[in-house]
Amino acid sequence: MVSKNNSLKTKNRKFENFLSQYRDRKIYTFGELLLRILSLIALLYIFMLSITMMGSAFKLFGKGFANQLIATTSNPFVGLVIGILATSIVQSSSTTTSIVVGLVGVNVLSIGNAIPIVMGANIGTSVTNTLVSLGHISRSDEFERAFSASTVHDFFNLIAVLVIFPIQYYTNILGISSDFLAGTFQNIGGLKAVSPIKMITEPVVTIITDISGQSGIIVLIISLLLLFITLRYLVKVLKSLIIGKLEKFFDRIIFRNAFISLMFGVIITSLVQSSSITTSLIVPLVGAGILTIEQIFPYTLGANIGTTVTAMLAAMATGNIAAITVAFAHFSFNIFGTILIFPIRSVPINMAKWMSKLSLKSKIYPILYIVLVFFLFPFLTIYFLR
């Protein structure tokens, strides 16, 4: 009898929750819905613009330093942390890889020394979406979800390096696999990839950069202001629109299973040509509670693979076998990392959740995490071991 009463109470509670959600759900007129959709499009554009501007700002005062940094290493471990620091500074693994490819092409860097730098670039590129998550820092629950969504990318890359770097050091597995792929594709010729994101954001970034007098600091401040303001309203608009059909669209189609999620990450990043943008785009979705960290994890792995496409196409266009080899080493690293880490995906996911819970105890923890992992540790390692 007690069991039946408890069951009845549970059913009544569920029904009351359903009614509460139904009452809270606002029915929009066509005009209101259209306005919200247009607002979402505008906010997404400004959001992508802010990330593009952030990368341009870092490049204004960091690319020359990154170039010089990369050109002067022979120690594989130092090369690894150089890849982290250089990519954290220029906010683009594609830029770091392009510098490496160019230096290998003119015999300044050997392929063996270039591969650890490319591996480090994979870690450094994830700093962008981690910075984006700080836009949610004033709202605790939202920040916990957003920070875990961003750091799961970091932890995947860190674990992949911890596993693959020693194997690479002793066996040169990435060199062997990339040599084979480079020989296969050497005479195919390259295609010039065009990024639609760059096409619609670069003109505005150029105008703002020119107005600022090519000042990296001013451009960075503007980009951060746009990012924080956009995130505040982007989450609100997403929450108001996603309830219902759009939420089902994400759950049942794009993030329905790991394979579809991973392939979506590969395709969208190949088109956009920036894993920083594609991984940053999902941070507000997780922050809003629309997606979970488990759903987006395969997507981030796909983004890691997709971001290597640009360098591969560019390298094949040059016809330089060394350039092609380095580009395919980046691709091979991400493929091996996905194969090795995905079966134990609970490890990076749980690490990201732990880090996000720790960040709620004090707002200084996420800032310390970014400074230590992406900047201070690599810098000190280079300073003492070089």
C-alpha positions, 0 to 999 in steps of 0.5 A: 500500500505504501509502495502504491502511494509513493508511486502515485505521489511520484506520478503526480509530481512528474505531472505537476512539473510537466504542467509547470514547464508548459505554463512557463513556456512562452508562445511567440507570435511570428513577429516575436519569433522572427525578431528572436531568430534575427537577434540570434543570428546577429549575436552569433555573428558578433560572437564569431567576430570577437573570436576572430578579432581575438586571434588577430590581436594576438597575431599583431603582437605575437606572430613574430615572437612565435616564429622566432621561438619555433625556429630555435629548438632541437629538444623534442620536449622543449619543442612540445612546450614551444608548440603550446606557448606559440599557439596560445599566443597566436590563438591558432594551431593552423598559424603555428603549423603553417610557420612550422611547415614553412621552416621545414620547407627551407630546412630551418627545422627538421621533420623530427623536431617539427612533429613535437611542436605540432603536438604542442599546438594541439594543446595550445589551440584549446585555450580559445574556448577556455577563454570563452567560458570565462564569459559565463563566470558571473553566473555559477551554474552556467559557468560550471557547465561552460567551463567543463565543456571547454576544459574537456578539450584541454584534457583530451589533448593533454592526455593524448600528448602524455600517451603519444609523445613517449611512443613518438619519441621511441618509435617515430610512429607519427613520422612513419605514418605521415611519411607514408601518407605524404608519399601517397598524396604528394602528386595529387595537388592542393585545393584552396580552401575558403573559410566562410567565417573569415569571409564575413568577419575579416572585413570588419576585423580589418576596419577595426584593426586599422582604426586602432592603429594596428594596436594588438592591445586595443583590438584585444580589449574590443574583442573581449568586450564584444565576447562578454557582452555577446555571451550574456545575451546569447545564452538568454536568446538560446534558452528562449528559442531552444525549448522544444523543437530545436532542443530535440533537433540537437538531441535527436539529430546532430548529437544523437550518437558519438559517430554523428557528433564526431563527423559533424565536428570534422565537417563543420571545422573543415568548412570553417577552418578553425577549431577555435571557433567551432569548439567555442560555439558549443560552450554557450550551448552547454552553459545554457544546459541545452547540451551535455559534456558527454554529448559534445565530447566526440564533437571536439574530437572531430573538430581536432581532426577537421582543423588539420584539413587546411594545412593538408590542402595548403601543403599539397598545393606546395608539392613540398614533401617535407611540408606535406609530411608535417601536415599529415603528422598533425592529422595522424596525431589527432587520429591516433589520439581519438582512437586511443582516448575515446574508449576511456573518454570518462577520464577527460570528462571526469577531469573536466567536471572536477576542474569546473567544480573546483572553479566554483570555490574561487574564481581565481582557479580558472584564471590560474589554470589558463595562465599556468597551463598555457603560458607560465609552465611552457615559458618556464620550461623553455627558459630553463631547458633551452 
